[in-house]
């Protein structure tokens, strides 16, 4: 569902009391612009082609995960990284968290953390979701609303949220991983 810009960024308000910038290392599984859905096999560490997207869409940003995390769906925490050029499956990218997006995939919560590549000068000024062109966020919503349609699988895209909640989700996911691995 496409939302006008005034409705895209509801649900959070970044203020002068923002938390310190949080940087994290993302492991990229899928480069932006790709229709291939790669996944890292948890047992072997191999990068495997899971499928080619059924719909005529492509990943609008680098897509991967944060290692040593576990989200509520049981998988590592998903992260989308904005950068000006695609990387490659397995690449590690240092990135700055700028917010996130709520989502339900297959009936399970599946939040997406949004970040920018700290090594890309084109994103140096981006500190929050408000600093991105509005169309980028609309592309993210549209992609995750439609990319499984031709597989007859349902996804529900929720609202965007700010840095503070994104960092809290990251910390909780790290704690969940540490507690379950202990």
VEXDREN-2710 file (C-alpha; in Angstrom, 1 decimal):
% VEXDREN-2710
k/r/px/py/pz
1/UNK/0.0/0.0/0.0
2/UNK/1.5/3.3/-1.0
3/UNK/1.2/6.1/1.5
4/UNK/1.6/9.8/1.0
5/UNK/4.8/11.2/2.6
6/UNK/2.8/12.8/5.4
7/UNK/1.7/9.3/6.5
8/UNK/5.0/7.4/5.9
9/UNK/6.9/8.7/8.9
10/UNK/4.2/8.6/11.5
11/UNK/4.9/6.7/14.7
12/UNK/8.2/8.4/15.7
13/UNK/9.6/11.8/16.3
14/UNK/13.3/12.4/16.2
15/UNK/14.3/15.3/18.5
16/UNK/17.4/17.0/19.7
17/UNK/17.7/14.3/22.4
18/UNK/18.4/11.6/19.9
19/UNK/20.5/8.7/21.1
20/UNK/24.1/8.6/20.0
21/UNK/24.7/7.2/16.5
22/UNK/24.7/3.4/16.5
23/UNK/26.9/1.7/13.9
24/UNK/26.8/-2.0/13.2
25/UNK/28.4/-4.5/10.8
26/UNK/25.9/-5.9/8.3
27/UNK/26.5/-9.1/6.4
28/UNK/25.0/-8.6/2.9
29/UNK/23.1/-11.5/1.4
30/UNK/21.5/-9.7/-1.5
31/UNK/22.9/-6.8/-3.4
32/UNK/20.6/-3.9/-4.3
33/UNK/19.1/-4.3/-7.8
34/UNK/19.1/-8.1/-7.6
35/UNK/16.2/-10.5/-8.1
36/UNK/18.1/-13.4/-6.7
37/UNK/17.3/-14.3/-3.1
38/UNK/20.5/-15.5/-1.5
39/UNK/20.8/-16.9/2.0
40/UNK/23.7/-17.8/4.2
41/UNK/23.3/-21.4/5.4
42/UNK/23.6/-21.3/9.2
43/UNK/25.3/-24.7/9.4
44/UNK/27.9/-24.4/6.7
45/UNK/28.2/-20.6/6.2
46/UNK/27.8/-21.1/2.5
47/UNK/25.9/-18.5/0.5
48/UNK/23.2/-20.3/-1.4
49/UNK/20.7/-19.2/-4.0
50/UNK/17.4/-19.8/-2.3
51/UNK/15.2/-18.6/-5.3
52/UNK/14.8/-16.0/-7.9
53/UNK/12.0/-13.6/-7.0
54/UNK/8.7/-14.6/-8.6
55/UNK/7.6/-11.0/-9.1
56/UNK/9.1/-8.5/-11.5
57/UNK/10.8/-6.6/-8.7
58/UNK/14.3/-6.2/-7.3
59/UNK/15.8/-5.4/-3.9
60/UNK/15.8/-1.6/-3.5
61/UNK/18.8/-1.6/-1.0
62/UNK/21.5/-4.0/0.1
63/UNK/19.8/-6.7/2.2
64/UNK/21.3/-8.8/4.9
65/UNK/21.5/-9.4/8.6
66/UNK/23.4/-8.6/11.7
67/UNK/25.4/-11.5/13.0
68/UNK/25.0/-12.8/16.6
69/UNK/21.4/-11.6/16.8
70/UNK/18.1/-13.4/16.9
71/UNK/14.8/-11.6/16.2
72/UNK/11.3/-12.8/17.3
73/UNK/10.9/-14.8/14.1
74/UNK/13.9/-17.0/15.1
75/UNK/16.2/-15.6/12.4
76/UNK/19.1/-13.1/12.6
77/UNK/17.9/-9.5/12.6
78/UNK/17.3/-8.2/9.0
79/UNK/18.9/-5.0/7.8
80/UNK/18.6/-2.9/4.7
81/UNK/21.7/-0.8/3.9
82/UNK/21.5/2.2/1.6
83/UNK/24.6/2.7/-0.5
84/UNK/25.2/4.1/-4.0
85/UNK/26.6/0.9/-5.6
86/UNK/25.8/-2.7/-5.1
87/UNK/28.2/-4.9/-3.1
88/UNK/28.1/-8.8/-3.3
89/UNK/26.7/-11.7/-1.3
90/UNK/28.8/-12.2/1.8
91/UNK/30.2/-8.7/1.9
92/UNK/30.4/-7.0/5.3
93/UNK/29.4/-3.4/5.5
94/UNK/29.8/-1.0/8.4
95/UNK/26.6/1.0/8.6
96/UNK/24.8/3.6/10.6
97/UNK/21.3/2.8/11.9
98/UNK/18.7/5.4/10.8
99/UNK/15.5/3.6/11.8
100/UNK/13.4/0.6/10.9
101/UNK/10.1/-0.7/9.5
102/UNK/7.6/-3.1/11.1
103/UNK/6.5/-6.0/9.0
104/UNK/4.7/-9.3/9.3
105/UNK/5.8/-12.1/7.0
106/UNK/4.0/-15.4/7.1
107/UNK/2.2/-14.4/10.2
108/UNK/5.4/-13.7/12.2
109/UNK/6.9/-10.3/13.1
110/UNK/9.8/-9.6/10.8
111/UNK/11.2/-6.1/11.4
112/UNK/13.6/-4.5/9.0
113/UNK/16.4/-2.3/10.4
114/UNK/17.3/0.6/8.0
115/UNK/20.9/1.9/7.8
116/UNK/23.3/3.7/5.5
117/UNK/26.8/2.7/4.5
118/UNK/29.3/4.7/6.6
119/UNK/31.9/4.4/3.9
120/UNK/29.7/6.1/1.2
121/UNK/30.1/9.9/1.2
122/UNK/26.8/10.2/-0.6
123/UNK/25.1/9.1/2.7
124/UNK/27.3/11.0/5.1
125/UNK/24.6/13.5/5.9
126/UNK/21.9/10.9/6.5
127/UNK/21.3/10.5/10.3
128/UNK/17.6/9.7/10.4
129/UNK/14.8/8.5/8.0
130/UNK/13.9/12.1/7.5
131/UNK/17.2/12.7/5.7
132/UNK/16.4/10.1/3.0
133/UNK/14.4/11.1/-0.1
134/UNK/10.8/10.2/0.6
135/UNK/10.6/8.0/-2.5
136/UNK/13.2/5.6/-1.1
137/UNK/10.9/4.8/1.8
138/UNK/8.0/4.3/-0.5
139/UNK/10.0/1.9/-2.6
140/UNK/10.9/-0.1/0.5
141/UNK/7.2/-0.3/1.5
142/UNK/6.1/-1.2/-2.0
143/UNK/8.8/-3.9/-2.4
144/UNK/8.0/-5.7/0.8
145/UNK/4.2/-5.4/0.2
146/UNK/4.5/-7.1/-3.2
147/UNK/7.6/-9.2/-3.6
148/UNK/5.9/-12.5/-2.5
149/UNK/2.5/-11.8/-4.3
150/UNK/3.1/-14.3/-7.1
151/UNK/4.1/-17.0/-4.6
152/UNK/0.7/-16.6/-3.0
153/UNK/2.4/-15.6/0.3
154/UNK/1.1/-12.7/2.4
155/UNK/3.2/-9.9/3.8
156/UNK/2.0/-6.9/5.8
157/UNK/4.1/-3.8/5.9
158/UNK/3.7/-1.6/9.0
159/UNK/5.0/1.8/9.9
160/UNK/8.5/3.2/10.0
161/UNK/10.1/3.9/13.3
162/UNK/13.1/5.9/14.5
163/UNK/16.6/5.2/15.7
164/UNK/15.8/4.7/19.4
165/UNK/13.5/1.8/18.8
166/UNK/15.8/0.4/16.1
167/UNK/18.7/0.4/18.6
168/UNK/16.5/-1.2/21.3
169/UNK/15.5/-4.0/18.9
170/UNK/19.2/-4.5/18.0
171/UNK/20.2/-4.8/21.6
172/UNK/17.3/-7.1/22.5
173/UNK/18.1/-9.3/19.5
174/UNK/21.8/-9.5/20.6
175/UNK/20.6/-10.5/24.2
176/UNK/18.2/-13.1/22.8
177/UNK/21.0/-14.6/20.8
178/UNK/23.5/-14.6/23.7
179/UNK/20.9/-16.2/26.1
180/UNK/19.9/-18.9/23.6
181/UNK/23.5/-19.7/22.7
182/UNK/24.7/-20.0/26.3
END
